[in-house]
């Protein structure tokens, strides 16, 4: 009996031990890590929480771990992305794929895509800034100006929901009514025209998810533009976000906006659809605007190695213009308008249609190709609103100079690049990028006679067709040396031509011409040294250029100038970035200098015709600085409390002006020496959020003679809201805010060097409120 009991105990212990052995069997966890856009991330840290066990993802974003049976929490972390935790129960082999999204809280650790790379900001040379939804939504989003004006070195003029003009490092100083000297991309494809101009009507902040700004000529791998490059990205849903949404906004001066949207997300596709309507009466008489925008963006995984990105934007905008005021008129009544402009129903109607698609294919582990293009149409009706049906309609002024009545632009673009990452040297990472971009625009434009404020459509003053082509080849070599040295050398070779046909012979003369603009090679060399994970310094030398625009080659007077050269210059930059105070304070400071030659100037010839020629030189130098201090981050109640500031110093001097030598040594018109922005951002874990922004802009001159001064101004805005998810499906976001709380009289859109009428009043004090509702399936 005793032997039987002992035997049974022995068997029981053996079985229990066997069960224990079985329970400690190792199982495999494997998977991949990628971004919401489907890009696989390498070197992502995968750690088992509260242990020292872990691994990193390989070049294809894959990882694997072997662990005993049990419950675990895996922590996924990557520079510039929000840390994510995933719980897993191991009693068999498990596949766990995860998505990491870029962090809105850790702006000091953002990953930038400019310069054709995908690096941490600390590894990047050049002055570059990136803003995302947190910064874009600080305002009521009537236009993109508020968001971009908080970036050092960037200034946007806006006429209260009407025209918008982007300027980087003073690039707008001689371009009164358009954005020139700045190359603009929409979802990585070019939307700037072949002659360097960009229609700003499509920049609806309600469909923009992020903006990346490369300042100065360091962006020359994107072709022309001494001002810089702006990369707009439209919104895409996060992985698993299937939802519909609606929102409304209302405010002073007849502001009213409705927005409807839908997100569709699967494992292999993500689609966003957005429709926005906006009305605004304006704060001056005859300054009403209306805007309708339909946007569709999609990203599709075509197998493991391919990704297709598509987008379409349809935009209609109607703007009334009250006209720019002289210094005297502005002081007497800043809310006033030019009476003839009201009588003439002076305004601008535009229609834009833009399609784009690009495809990226990973041919090999270290070799990929990306190619795509856009097709666009744009009609511009200015000033009459009936497309010429009314044969006698009031015009804009009493002279007979004429006005552009109608233009139609059809554009095509293509951009392709190949990236190759060979392991040539044992301790040096190497990346080669080569590519081609080509732009083509076909524009019909007509000008008619005006007499005593009456347009006579039977008397054509000028009518022509302009075909412009711009192509450039770009290449870049990136070398990551030991001890965290990052060296880049690259550039672009640019060619441009015009084919102008006079459809109406001015005074019987045919000025039709076909010619090539001088080709330009723009090199770039940069070096970054990262001392540790918190500190880096960088330096670069770049050559930039801006081609003559078609309006300068082919002015309204009829003569065509085939001898104009591109403006160009060499720029030098040095800077430092880093984190101090226990990584709570992030700083980014850049110093630069550039001398721009061959400045295109205008003057009247002996026959009183406006002509353009290369006859100027300007010196541009300055400082751009950013400070972000995270007072509280990820506490029990507060998700983020941040203090931030940006500062810009600009010393821009006219060295030579052959048309008017008396301007030599003068300050450049439209440039403020000092600009300062201060702000506070708050996000709580229980839904309350808010921000306050203070803007200061120093005085500037309205013209190069430096006689008409635009006073400095200070603006204060604030916004507070509550955003909460109920029942895991229904999200409410309600908010109120105010702009220009000081009720400052200030000048926004400045018509530089505009023969006496320079001033457009900025928006007075105005309050707004709104509600957004989202249902998540």
C-alpha positions in Angstrom: 0.0 0.0 0.0 2.8 2.4 1.0 4.6 1.5 -2.2 1.4 2.3 -4.2 1.0 5.7 -2.5 4.7 6.5 -3.1 4.4 5.5 -6.8 1.2 7.6 -7.2 3.0 10.7 -5.7 6.0 10.1 -7.9 3.7 10.0 -11.0 1.9 13.1 -10.0 5.1 15.1 -9.4 6.3 13.9 -12.8 3.2 14.9 -14.5 3.1 18.3 -12.8 6.7 18.8 -13.8 5.8 17.8 -17.4 3.0 20.3 -17.4 5.4 22.9 -16.1 7.9 22.0 -18.8 5.2 22.2 -21.4 4.0 25.6 -20.1 7.5 27.0 -20.4 7.7 26.2 -24.1 9.0 29.1 -26.3 6.8 30.6 -29.0 7.6 33.0 -31.8 6.2 36.5 -32.0 6.8 38.0 -35.5 5.5 40.9 -37.5 6.2 44.2 -39.2 6.1 47.9 -38.3 5.1 50.5 -40.8 3.6 54.0 -41.0 0.0 54.9 -41.8 1.1 55.5 -45.3 2.4 52.0 -45.6 6.1 52.7 -45.4 8.0 50.0 -43.5 10.2 51.3 -40.7 13.7 49.9 -40.0 15.5 50.1 -36.7 12.3 50.4 -34.7 13.0 49.3 -31.1 10.8 46.4 -29.9 11.1 45.9 -26.2 9.3 43.5 -23.8 8.0 45.8 -21.1 9.7 45.6 -17.7 12.5 43.3 -19.1 15.7 43.7 -21.0 14.6 41.5 -23.8 14.0 43.0 -27.2 15.0 43.5 -30.8 14.9 46.0 -33.7 13.2 45.8 -37.1 15.2 45.0 -40.1 15.5 47.0 -43.4 12.1 45.7 -44.4 10.4 46.6 -41.1 10.2 43.0 -39.9 11.0 41.7 -36.4 10.8 38.4 -34.4 11.1 37.4 -30.8 11.0 34.0 -28.9 9.4 34.1 -25.5 7.9 31.5 -23.1 4.2 31.0 -22.7 2.6 34.0 -20.9 1.1 37.5 -21.3 3.4 40.3 -22.4 3.4 43.9 -23.4 5.6 44.9 -26.4 6.8 48.5 -26.6 7.4 49.9 -30.1 9.4 53.1 -30.2 11.0 55.1 -33.1 12.5 58.5 -33.4 9.8 61.1 -34.4 6.9 58.7 -33.8 4.6 58.1 -30.9 5.5 55.1 -28.7 3.0 52.3 -28.9 2.3 49.4 -26.6 0.7 46.1 -27.8 -0.5 43.4 -25.4 -0.1 39.8 -26.5 -1.0 36.4 -25.0 1.5 33.6 -26.0 0.2 30.1 -26.1 1.0 29.6 -29.8 3.1 31.3 -32.5 1.7 34.9 -33.1 1.9 37.4 -35.9 1.6 41.0 -34.6 1.8 43.8 -37.1 1.6 47.4 -35.8 1.4 51.0 -37.1 3.4 53.9 -35.7 2.2 57.4 -36.3 4.3 60.6 -36.3 4.2 62.3 -32.9 2.5 65.7 -32.6 3.9 66.1 -29.1 7.6 65.6 -29.9 8.1 68.1 -32.6 11.8 68.2 -31.7 12.1 64.6 -32.9 10.2 64.9 -36.2 11.3 63.1 -39.3 11.7 65.3 -42.4 11.3 64.2 -46.0 12.8 67.3 -47.6 16.1 67.0 -49.5 14.8 63.6 -50.8 15.6 61.8 -47.6 13.8 60.5 -44.6 15.8 61.6 -41.6 15.6 62.9 -38.1 15.7 66.7 -38.0 18.9 66.4 -35.9 20.6 64.6 -38.9 19.5 67.2 -41.5 21.4 70.2 -42.7 19.7 73.4 -43.7 16.9 75.5 -42.3 13.8 73.3 -42.4 10.5 73.4 -40.5 7.6 71.1 -40.2 4.1 71.8 -38.9 1.2 69.3 -38.4 -2.4 69.2 -37.3 -1.6 70.7 -33.8 -0.2 73.9 -35.4 -2.5 74.0 -38.4 -5.6 73.9 -36.2 -4.6 76.7 -33.8 -6.8 79.1 -35.8 -10.2 79.1 -37.6 -8.5 78.0 -40.8 -10.1 80.6 -43.0 -6.7 80.5 -44.9 -3.3 79.0 -44.4 -1.7 82.3 -43.4 -1.9 82.0 -39.6 -0.2 78.6 -39.5 2.6 79.4 -41.9 3.3 82.9 -40.4 4.4 81.2 -37.1 7.3 79.6 -39.0 10.6 81.6 -38.8 11.6 83.0 -42.2 8.1 82.5 -43.7 5.5 85.2 -44.3 2.1 84.9 -45.9 0.0 87.9 -47.0 -3.7 87.2 -47.1 -6.7 89.4 -48.0 -9.1 87.8 -45.5 -10.1 84.6 -47.3 -9.2 86.1 -50.7 -5.8 86.2 -52.3 -2.8 84.5 -50.6 0.9 85.1 -51.3 3.6 82.9 -49.9 7.0 84.3 -49.2 10.1 82.6 -47.8 13.1 84.8 -47.0 11.6 87.7 -48.9 10.9 85.9 -52.1 7.8 88.0 -52.8 9.6 91.4 -52.7 9.1 92.1 -56.4 6.1 89.7 -57.2 3.0 91.7 -56.3 0.2 89.3 -57.1 1.6 85.8 -57.2 3.8 83.4 -55.3 7.2 83.3 -57.1 10.6 82.1 -56.0 9.0 79.3 -54.0 8.5 75.8 -55.4 5.4 74.1 -54.1 4.6 70.4 -53.9 1.3 68.7 -53.1 1.7 65.1 -51.9 5.3 65.0 -53.3 4.3 66.1 -56.8 4.9 69.7 -58.2 2.0 72.1 -58.5 4.2 75.2 -59.4 3.9 76.2 -63.0 6.7 76.0 -65.5 7.6 79.7 -65.2 7.9 79.5 -61.4 4.4 80.8 -60.4 2.0 79.1 -58.1 -1.7 79.4 -57.8 -2.5 79.6 -54.1 -6.2 79.0 -54.4 -5.9 75.3 -53.6 -4.1 75.9 -50.3 -7.2 75.1 -48.3 -6.0 74.4 -44.7 -9.0 72.2 -44.1 -7.6 69.5 -46.3 -3.9 69.9 -45.3 -2.4 67.5 -42.7 1.2 68.7 -42.6 3.5 71.3 -44.2 7.2 71.0 -44.5 9.2 74.2 -45.5 12.8 74.2 -46.8 14.1 77.8 -46.7 16.4 79.4 -49.1 18.2 77.9 -52.1 19.1 74.8 -50.1 16.1 73.2 -51.8 17.7 73.4 -55.2 17.3 69.6 -55.7 13.7 70.6 -56.3 14.7 72.9 -59.2 14.2 76.7 -59.3 13.4 79.0 -56.4 15.7 81.2 -54.4 13.0 81.5 -51.7 12.6 77.8 -50.9 10.3 74.8 -51.1 7.0 74.0 -49.5 5.7 70.4 -49.3 2.0 70.2 -48.6 0.5 66.8 -47.6 -3.3 66.2 -47.6 -5.0 64.2 -44.8 -5.1 60.4 -44.8 -6.9 58.3 -42.1 -4.9 56.4 -39.6 -4.9 52.6 -39.9 -8.3 51.3 -38.9 -10.0 54.7 -39.0 -13.3 54.1 -40.8 -15.5 57.1 -40.2 -17.8 59.9 -41.4 -17.6 63.5 -40.2 -19.3 66.8 -40.5 -18.3 70.2 -39.1 -19.5 73.8 -39.1 -17.8 77.1 -38.4 -19.4 80.6 -38.0 -17.9 83.9 -37.1 -18.0 87.7 -37.5 -18.2 89.4 -40.9 -20.4 86.7 -42.3 -17.9 83.8 -41.9 -19.6 80.5 -42.4 -18.1 77.1 -43.3 -19.4 73.6 -43.7 -17.2 70.6 -44.0 -18.1 66.9 -44.7 -15.7 64.0 -44.8 -15.2 60.3 -44.9 -12.3 58.0 -44.0 -12.0 54.5 -45.4 -9.1 52.3 -44.1 -8.2 48.7 -44.7 -5.0 46.7 -44.4 -4.0 47.7 -47.9 -5.8 51.0 -48.6 -6.6 54.3 -47.0 -8.8 56.9 -48.5 -10.0 60.4 -47.4 -12.8 62.3 -49.0 -13.5 65.9 -48.0 -15.9 68.6 -49.2 -15.7 72.2 -47.9 -17.9 75.2 -48.6 -17.0 78.6 -47.1 -18.5 82.1 -47.3 -17.1 85.3 -45.9 -18.5 88.8 -46.3 -15.2 90.6 -45.4 -14.6 93.5 -43.2 -14.4 96.1 -46.0 -17.0 96.9 -48.5 -16.9 94.7 -51.7 -14.5 92.1 -50.2 -16.8 89.1 -50.2 -15.3 85.7 -50.9 -16.7 82.2 -51.5 -14.9 78.9 -51.7 -15.8 75.4 -52.6 -13.3 72.6 -52.4 -13.6 68.8 -53.1 -10.6 66.7 -52.3 -9.9 63.0 -52.5 -6.7 61.3 -51.4 -5.9 57.7 -51.4 -3.0 55.3 -50.7 -2.9 51.7 -51.8 -0.5 48.9 -51.2 -0.1 46.9 -54.4 1.6 43.9 -52.9 4.5 43.9 -50.6 6.8 46.1 -52.7 4.5 48.6 -54.3 2.5 51.7 -53.1 0.2 53.8 -55.2 -0.7 57.3 -54.1 -3.5 59.3 -55.8 -5.2 62.6 -55.2 -7.7 64.9 -56.8 -8.7 68.5 -55.9 -11.5 70.6 -57.4 -11.6 74.2 -56.3 -13.8 77.2 -57.1 -13.2 80.6 -55.6 -14.9 84.0 -56.1 -13.3 87.0 -54.7 -14.4 90.7 -54.7 -11.6 93.3 -54.5 -12.0 96.6 -52.8 -8.6 97.8 -54.0 -5.4 98.9 -52.4 -5.3 102.2 -50.6 -2.8 105.0 -50.7 -1.0 106.0 -47.5 -3.3 109.0 -47.1 -6.5 107.1 -47.8 -5.5 104.3 -45.4 -4.9 106.8 -42.6 -8.2 108.5 -43.2 -10.3 105.4 -43.6 -8.6 102.0 -43.5 -11.9 100.3 -44.1 -12.5 102.3 -47.3 -12.3 101.0 -50.8 -11.8 102.4 -54.3 -15.2 103.5 -55.6 -14.5 102.5 -59.2 -13.7 99.0 -58.0 -17.2 98.7 -56.4 -18.8 100.2 -59.5 -16.9 97.8 -61.8 -17.7 94.7 -59.6 -13.9 94.2 -59.7 -12.9 90.8 -58.6 -11.4 87.4 -59.5 -13.1 84.2 -60.2 -10.9 81.1 -60.4 -11.5 77.4 -61.1 -8.9 74.8 -60.4 -8.8 71.1 -61.2 -5.8 69.0 -60.1 -5.2 65.3 -60.5 -2.1 63.5 -59.3 -0.7 60.0 -59.0 2.6 58.5 -58.0 3.8 54.9 -57.6 6.7 53.7 -55.5 8.2 50.2 -56.1 10.8 48.5 -54.0 12.7 46.6 -56.7 15.3 45.2 -54.4 16.1 45.5 -50.7 18.3 48.6 -51.3 16.8 49.8 -54.6 13.5 51.6 -55.2 11.9 53.8 -57.8 9.2 56.4 -57.5 7.4 58.1 -60.4 4.3 60.1 -61.0 2.7 63.2 -62.3 -0.2 65.7 -62.3 -2.7 67.1 -64.8 -4.3 70.5 -64.0 -6.5 73.1 -65.5 -7.0 76.6 -64.2 -9.3 79.4 -65.5 -8.9 83.0 -64.3 -11.6 85.5 -64.9 -10.6 89.1 -64.0 -12.5 91.4 -63.5 -15.8 90.8 -65.3 -18.0 87.9 -64.0 -19.8 86.9 -67.2 -17.0 85.6 -69.3 -17.5 88.4 -71.9 -21.2 88.0 -72.5 -21.8 91.6 -71.4 -20.1 93.7 -74.1 -20.0 96.8 -72.0 -19.1 96.3 -68.4 -17.5 98.7 -66.0 -13.7 98.2 -65.8 -11.3 98.8 -63.0 -10.0 102.3 -63.7 -10.3 105.3 -66.0 -7.2 104.9 -68.1 -6.8 102.9 -71.3 -4.0 100.6 -70.0 -6.3 97.6 -70.1 -6.9 94.7 -67.8 -6.5 91.0 -68.0 -9.9 89.7 -68.5 -9.5 86.0 -69.0 -6.8 83.4 -69.0 -6.9 79.6 -69.2 -4.0 77.4 -68.2 -3.5 73.7 -68.8 -0.6 72.1 -67.0 1.2 68.7 -67.0 4.0 67.6 -64.7 6.1 64.5 -64.2 8.6 63.5 -61.5 10.6 60.3 -61.2 13.5 59.3 -59.0 15.5 56.2 -58.2 17.1 55.6 -54.8 20.0 53.1 -54.3 21.6 52.2 -51.0 24.7 50.1 -51.7 27.1 49.1 -49.0 30.3 50.3 -50.6 32.3 50.9 -47.4 32.1 48.8 -44.3 31.4 51.7 -41.9 29.7 54.1 -44.2 26.1 54.1 -45.2 25.6 55.3 -48.7 22.5 56.5 -50.6 22.3 57.6 -54.2 19.3 59.5 -55.6 18.8 60.5 -59.2 15.8 61.8 -60.9 14.0 64.0 -63.5 11.2 66.5 -63.2 9.4 68.2 -66.1 6.7 70.9 -66.1 4.6 72.2 -69.0 2.0 74.9 -69.1 -0.2 76.1 -72.0 -1.8 79.5 -71.3 -4.2 81.6 -73.3 -4.5 85.2 -72.1 -6.5 88.2 -73.4 -6.4 91.9 -72.6 -9.0 94.4 -73.7 -9.3 98.2 -74.0 -10.9 100.3 -71.3 -12.2 103.8 -71.7 -13.9 105.7 -68.9 -14.3 102.6 -66.8 -15.9 100.7 -69.6 -14.4 97.5 -71.1 -14.9 97.2 -74.8 -14.7 93.6 -75.8 -14.6 94.5 -79.4 -11.2 96.2 -79.0 -8.6 93.6 -78.1 -5.5 95.2 -76.7 -3.5 91.9 -76.5 -4.2 88.2 -77.0 -1.5 85.5 -77.0 -0.8 81.9 -76.3 2.3 81.0 -74.2 3.7 77.5 -73.9 6.4 77.2 -71.2 8.5 74.2 -70.4 10.8 73.6 -67.5 12.8 70.4 -66.9 15.6 69.6 -64.6 17.7 66.6 -63.7 18.7 66.1 -60.1 21.1 63.9 -58.2 22.3 63.5 -54.7 24.8 61.4 -52.7 24.4 60.9 -49.0 27.2 59.5 -46.9 26.7 58.6 -43.2 30.3 58.4 -41.7 31.3 57.0 -38.4 31.0 59.3 -35.3 27.7 60.6 -36.6 29.0 62.8 -39.5 26.4 63.2 -42.4 27.7 64.5 -45.7 25.5 65.4 -48.7 26.4 66.6 -52.2 23.9 67.1 -54.9 22.2 69.6 -57.2 20.1 70.0 -60.3 20.6 71.0 -63.9 17.7 73.1 -65.2 16.5 74.0 -68.7 13.6 76.2 -69.7 12.0 77.4 -72.9 9.1 79.5 -74.1 7.0 79.4 -77.2 4.9 82.6 -77.5 2.4 83.2 -80.3 0.6 86.5 -80.7 -3.0 85.8 -81.6 -3.6 89.5 -82.0 -0.9 91.6 -83.6 -0.3 94.8 -81.5 -0.2 97.8 -83.8 0.2 95.4 -86.7 3.4 93.9 -85.2 3.9 90.2 -84.6 6.0 89.6 -81.6 5.7 85.8 -81.7 8.9 84.1 -80.5 10.3 80.8 -79.5 13.5 80.7 -77.4 15.5 79.1 -74.6 16.3 80.6 -71.2 19.9 80.2 -70.1 20.4 76.8 -68.5 21.4 76.7 -64.8 23.3 74.2 -62.7 22.6 74.5 -59.0 24.9 72.5 -56.7 24.5 71.9 -52.9 27.0 70.7 -50.3 26.1 70.1 -46.7 27.6 68.6 -43.6 26.0 67.7 -40.3 27.7 66.6 -37.1 25.5 64.9 -34.4 27.4 65.0 -31.1 24.8 62.8 -29.3 21.1 62.1 -29.5 20.4 65.7 -28.3 22.8 68.0 -30.1 23.8 68.6 -33.7 25.3 71.3 -35.9 25.1 71.8 -39.6 26.5 73.9 -42.5 25.7 74.1 -46.2 26.6 76.0 -49.4 24.0 76.2 -52.1 23.4 77.9 -55.4 19.8 78.9 -56.2 18.0 80.7 -59.0 14.6 81.9 -60.1 13.7 82.1 -63.8 12.1 85.1 -65.4 8.3 84.7 -65.3 6.2 84.9 -68.5 4.7 88.3 -67.5 8.2 89.8 -67.6 9.2 88.1 -70.8 5.9 88.9 -72.4 4.5 92.1 -70.7 1.1 93.5 -71.6 2.7 96.2 -73.8 3.4 93.7 -76.5 7.2 93.5 -76.7 8.8 90.1 -76.0 12.2 90.1 -74.3 14.2 87.0 -75.1 17.4 88.2 -73.3 16.3 88.0 -69.7 18.5 85.8 -67.5 17.5 83.9 -64.3 18.1 85.6 -61.0 20.8 83.6 -59.1 23.1 83.6 -56.1 25.2 81.6 -53.7 23.9 81.1 -50.1 25.8 80.1 -47.0 24.1 78.6 -43.9 25.2 77.4 -40.5 23.0 76.2 -37.7 22.5 74.2 -34.5 19.7 72.1 -33.1 19.3 70.2 -29.9 17.6 69.4 -26.7 18.5 70.6 -23.2 16.9 70.9 -19.7 16.2 67.1 -19.5 15.1 67.0 -23.1 12.2 69.4 -22.4 13.7 72.4 -24.4 14.2 72.1 -28.1 16.1 74.8 -30.0 16.8 75.3 -33.7 18.9 78.3 -34.9 20.1 79.0 -38.4 22.2 81.9 -39.8 22.4 82.6 -43.5 23.6 85.0 -46.1 22.9 85.2 -49.9 23.8 87.7 -52.6 21.3 87.5 -55.4 22.5 88.8 -58.8 20.7 89.5 -62.1 17.7 90.9 -60.3 15.0 91.6 -62.9 13.8 95.2 -62.8 11.1 97.1 -64.6 11.2 100.6 -66.1 9.5 102.7 -68.7 11.2 103.0 -72.1 11.2 106.0 -74.5 7.7 105.1 -75.7 6.3 104.8 -72.2 6.2 101.0 -72.3 7.0 98.8 -69.4 10.1 96.8 -70.1 12.1 94.4 -67.9 15.9 93.8 -67.7 18.6 92.2 -65.5 20.1 95.1 -63.5 20.0 94.5 -59.8 21.8 93.0 -56.9 20.5 92.4 -53.3 22.1 91.1 -50.2 20.0 88.9 -48.0 21.1 87.8 -44.5 19.4 86.9 -41.4 18.7 84.6 -38.4 15.8 82.1 -38.0 15.2 80.6 -34.5 12.7 78.2 -32.9 12.3 77.3 -29.2 9.8 74.7 -27.8 9.6 74.0 -24.1 7.4 71.1 -23.0 6.5 72.2 -19.4 4.3 69.1 -18.9 4.1 66.0 -21.1 2.1 62.8 -20.6 1.1 63.4 -17.0 -2.0 61.9 -15.4 -4.2 64.9 -16.5 -2.2 66.9 -19.0 -1.1 65.4 -22.2 0.9 68.4 -23.3 1.6 71.9 -22.1 4.1 73.7 -24.3 5.6 77.2 -24.5 7.0 78.1 -27.9 8.5 81.0 -29.7 9.9 81.7 -33.2 12.1 84.7 -34.2 13.2 86.0 -37.6 15.8 88.7 -38.3 16.1 89.9 -41.9 18.7 92.4 -43.1 17.9 92.8 -46.8 19.7 95.6 -48.7 19.5 96.7 -52.3 23.2 96.7 -53.4 22.5 97.9 -57.0 19.5 99.1 -59.0 20.5 100.1 -62.5 17.0 101.4 -63.2 17.0 103.8 -60.2 20.5 104.1 -58.7 19.1 106.4 -56.0 17.8 103.2 -54.4 21.3 101.7 -53.9 21.9 101.0 -50.2 18.2 101.2 -49.3 16.3 98.5 -47.4 14.3 96.1 -49.6 10.6 96.9 -49.7 8.2 94.6 -47.8 10.8 93.2 -45.5 10.5 93.6 -41.7 13.8 93.4 -39.9 12.3 91.7 -36.8 9.4 89.2 -36.4 8.5 87.5 -33.2 5.8 84.8 -32.4 5.0 83.5 -29.0 2.5 80.8 -28.0 1.1 78.4 -25.5 -0.4 75.0 -26.4 -2.5 72.9 -24.0 -3.9 69.4 -24.4 -5.5 67.4 -21.6 -6.3 63.8 -21.2 -9.9 64.6 -20.4 -10.6 66.5 -23.6 -9.9 70.2 -22.9 -7.5 71.9 -25.2 -6.5 75.5 -26.1 -3.8 77.8 -27.4 -2.8 81.4 -27.4 -0.6 83.0 -30.1 1.0 86.4 -30.1 2.5 87.8 -33.3 4.7 90.9 -33.6 6.0 92.3 -37.0 8.4 95.2 -37.2 7.9 98.1 -39.5 8.6 97.9 -43.2 8.7 100.0 -46.3 6.1 99.9 -49.0 8.5 100.8 -51.7 12.2 100.8 -52.5 12.5 104.5 -52.0 12.0 103.9 -48.3 9.7 106.8 -47.9 6.3 105.1 -47.2 6.5 103.3 -43.9 4.1 100.5 -42.9 3.8 100.6 -39.1 4.7 97.6 -36.9 1.8 95.7 -35.4 1.0 93.2 -32.6 -1.7 90.6 -32.9 -3.2 88.3 -30.2 -5.4 85.3 -30.9 -6.7 82.5 -28.7 -8.8 79.4 -29.0 -10.3 76.9 -26.5 -12.2 73.7 -27.2 -13.3 70.3 -25.8 -12.8 67.1 -27.8 -14.0 63.8 -26.5 -14.9 60.3 -27.7 -18.2 58.9 -26.4 -19.3 55.2 -26.5 -16.1 54.4 -28.5 -17.8 55.6 -31.7 -19.0 59.2 -31.5 -16.4 62.1 -31.3 -17.4 65.7 -30.5 -15.2 68.7 -30.9 -16.6 72.1 -29.9 -14.5 75.2 -29.8 -14.6 79.1 -29.7 -11.8 81.5 -30.5 -10.9 85.1 -31.2 -8.5 86.8 -33.6 -6.7 90.2 -33.2 -8.0 90.6 -29.7 -6.2 93.9 -29.4 -8.3 95.2 -32.3 -5.2 96.5 -34.0 -5.4 98.5 -37.2 -2.7 96.8 -39.4 -1.7 96.1 -43.0 -1.9 92.5 -44.2 -1.5 92.2 -48.0 1.0 94.8 -49.0 1.2 95.8 -52.7 4.9 96.4 -52.9 6.2 99.2 -55.2 2.6 99.7 -56.5 2.7 103.3 -57.7 1.2 104.8 -54.6 -1.6 102.3 -53.6 0.0 99.8 -51.3 -2.3 99.1 -48.3 -4.8 96.4 -47.6 -6.3 96.4 -44.1 -5.8 93.2 -42.0 -8.7 91.6 -40.2 -10.0 93.6 -37.1 -11.1 91.8 -33.9 -13.3 88.9 -34.7 -14.7 85.9 -32.8 -15.7 82.5 -34.1 -17.0 79.2 -32.9 -17.7 75.8 -34.3 -18.6 72.1 -33.9 -17.1 69.0 -35.5 -18.8 65.6 -35.2 -17.2 62.3 -36.2 -18.7 58.8 -36.2 -16.2 55.9 -36.1 -17.4 52.6 -37.3 
